[in-house]
Amino acid sequence: MFTALCAGTLERGADTAASMKARGYGIQKRSFAHSFKFRAWDGIFVAAFAVIFALVLIFSARGELSAAFYPVIKLENSVFPVGMFALLCVFPFILEVKESIKWKYCLAKM
């Protein structure tokens, strides 16, 4: 068991060393990460996410966001609370798709 633990530790150390070498650690002077500014789009996104999250919490507290899945799918009351929950779940995906399209557009311009 001791030998297996030592081998695993040495292997992880070698992986870490290879990763640091691939990233250029110790070759040049230190560099710093680029700081990003908080833009209007970021504020709009955070505000929209906060509003949808608050609506989901309110619907959940009022008992309007309940569903039964056995033996059939049955949604209680209105579809609007479920739609807000679905939008809350899909919001990060929407942002990822937007960033992916933007990245591909930037690569196409090169």
Secondary structure, 3 states (H helix, E strand, C coil): CHHHHHHHHHHHHHHHHHHHHHCCCCCCCCCCCCCCCCCHHHHHHHHHHHHHHHHHHHHHHCCCCCEECCCCCEECCCCHHHHHHHHHHHHHHHHHHHHHHHHHHHHHHC
